[in-house]
Amino acid sequence: MESKNRKTFFMFLLACLIGFFLVSAVEVLRSSFLVPTGTDVMPASAVTPGDGGRAPGSFADLAEKVKPAVVNIGTTKVMRGGGYRSPFDGTPFERYFGDDFFERFFGDSPRREFKQQSLGSGFIISSDGYIFTNNHVVEQADKILVKLSDGREYEAKVVGKDAKTDIALIKIKAGDGLPVAEIGDSEKLRVGDWVIAIGNPFGLEQTVTAGIVSAKGRVIGAGPYDNFIQTDASINPGNSGGPLFNMEGKVVGINTAIVAQGQGIGFAIPIAMANNILPDLKAKGKVTRGWMGVAVQDITEDMARSFQLQDRRGAVVTEVFKGDPADLAGLRPGDIVTAINGKKIKDTHELLLLISSFHVGDKVSISVLRDGRAMNFQVVVAERRDRPETAQAGRDGYERHGLAVGDITPEIARYMGIPKKTGVIVMRVQPGSPAEEVGIQPQDIILQVNRVKVSSVKDYLREMNKKGAAGSAMLLIKRGQSTFFVALRK
């Protein structure tokens, strides 16, 4: 009886285990092949114009739409090389007899010519054949060949170029009906927006790369009008001059620069900048920029305290050029420019970009702070003519604060090319002193102390002995062709 009961128990236990495994297997199958109730499954779709900044499933439709307006640009430049090459180049023979020994012995030999070829990109902006690209792509090229997306090739000519922004306008004669890239608004770009770059990296035609806008308003030292869009869309040699598109299929930038040491760091010129100079490039082949007639400088922390400013926004005028628009309007050195036409100024770079965007003859409202008082001036913009707009930053004399100054003698004035009664000259700067810390150098000319002109050591000492704001003295320095302020701690 006991054996029978034990057998019944084991049979019951086996049935429970079999049932458990069957239920588990069914649930596994259900989770593998069935979608839970209430879950919406959305298929990945290609991004289409109008999707904005939404994360795309594919860029295929967008790329197919915009690629026809992107062109390959090949250039040829004839280079003239050297003549006879000595078999002893770089040897002791050459160092002993001179590197021109064989040229003197054999006489002048004809210089060889060879063709240097390079590749770039561009995009068509009008159906009659105008194309935007980079200036460095076509600069000094003897021949420019444009290849369209359908394989047709045309020789192009340069219509206009601007080295300062690295923008060039070229043209091909291919009749009307060319595919045209639609121009967008780079000012509306936001950091994080999706963008695609199309070009010919390393000669690989019609390459599409995608990424986001990493930053705006980048200054990378390429020129005085740096205002780049930074993107992590791959840009490589050969992409130069190609378009940067937003998700609406509109051009927002011209791919221009890369960081050789980094990955995912490329730069594009905002299309708004190219559009602004397009009329000049078409009509004159060069760009005419606005000129106010001042040298300006960023405001340092010490200067902000000395001027009793709440922050460092704006640009301080260090020099007003006689007879130029700012001088005629009444601006003075020491004025702090805070806004232009109501737009607040962050620093000298922003001021320079804004002034250069105006046309000759435009009347511009300049807001400044002068001795703590807000003032407005009307300046009529003139044409810029390559003059500096921004400053780059015995025991004779009298030593104080780590610098020795002396009167400007007739001999010094002749040597420096300045009038005799122009400030005092810095004779020495003590290492590690407050004067060295703010960048004062020997042969600098001190024109003003605390906004007061000085023409002798006596004037200089009188003003330096006065109590300045925040325990510092504001000096106006002339160095070469530049003038700038420094706040010297007393």
HUTA-V812181 format. One line per field, one symbol per residue. phi: phi as a letter, one per 30 degrees, with the letter a starting at -180 (. if undefined). psi: psi as a letter, one per 30 degrees, with the letter a starting at -180 (. if undefined). A space follows every 10 residues. Layout:
phi=???
psi=???
//
This chain:
phi=.ddddddddd dddddddddd dddddddddd ddcccedjcc ccddcddbej dicddddacd dddddceedc bcccbbbdcc cdcdcddcei ceedddcjdc eddddcidcd ddcbcccbba babdcadcjd bcaddddcdi ddbbcccddd jdbbdcbdca abddcicbcb bccbidjddb dddccddddb djddbbcbab dhiddhdcbb abddabidcc idldceaddc bcdebbejde jddcccdcic dcacdbbbcd dbcibbbbde ddddddceed dddbibcccd bcjbcbbdcd dddddddhcd bcdjbcdcac deideddddj dbejdcdcab hiddcdaddd ddddddddce jdcccccbcb hicdbbbccc dcddbhcdcb dcd.bdibca iibccbddde ddddddibdd ccibcdcbbd eidedddcjd beidcdcbbh icdbbadddd dedddddcdh ibccccccbi ccbacbccdd
psi=eeeeeeeeee eeeeeeeeee eeeeeeeeee fefkkkkfkk jkkklkklkf fbgkklflge eeeeefeffk lkjklkkkkj albkkkfgkg lfeeeeflfg eeeeeflklk klklkkklka llkkfkfggk kkakefefkg kfkkkkklfg fkkkkllkel ljfefhkkkl kljgalgkkk kkkajfffkk kfkklkkkai kggjkhkkll aljellhkjg gflfhkhlkk lgkkklkffk flljkafggk kfljkellje flkgjlkkkk feeeeefeee eeefflkkll kfhlklklkl eeeeeefhlf agkakkkfkj kkfleeeffg llkfkjkflk hfkkkeaeee eeeeeffllk fkkkkjklkj hfkklkkjkj kakkhhlkek kj.lilakkk ggkkllljle eeeeefhlle hjalkkelkk kgleeeeggk lkgkkjeljh gkkkgleeee eeeffljlkh hlkjkjkkjb glklkkjkk.
//
